Amino acid sequence: MKTAFKVKCTRNDIFKIKPPTGILSYGKDATIQIIYKGNPTVKAENEKQHHIGIYHIPAPEGCTVEG
């Protein structure tokens, strides 16, 4: 069975996620890059915590990431 995933974060303007969505076959893995671009308008001590979540669900045969 395949699994569809989506990576979400609290601030898309300062994080770049590659790939943000995908479909994995059973027993396979994927490399996800999470790049922190920084926020030059906010000082480091004022920066709040950020959260990144990976959501996944079973994907039926023949489905696509867009579907």
Secondary structure, DSSP 8 states (H G I E B T S, - for coil): -EEEEEEEES-TTTEEEESSEEEE-TT-----EEEE---TTS-GGG-----EEEEEEEE-TT--S--
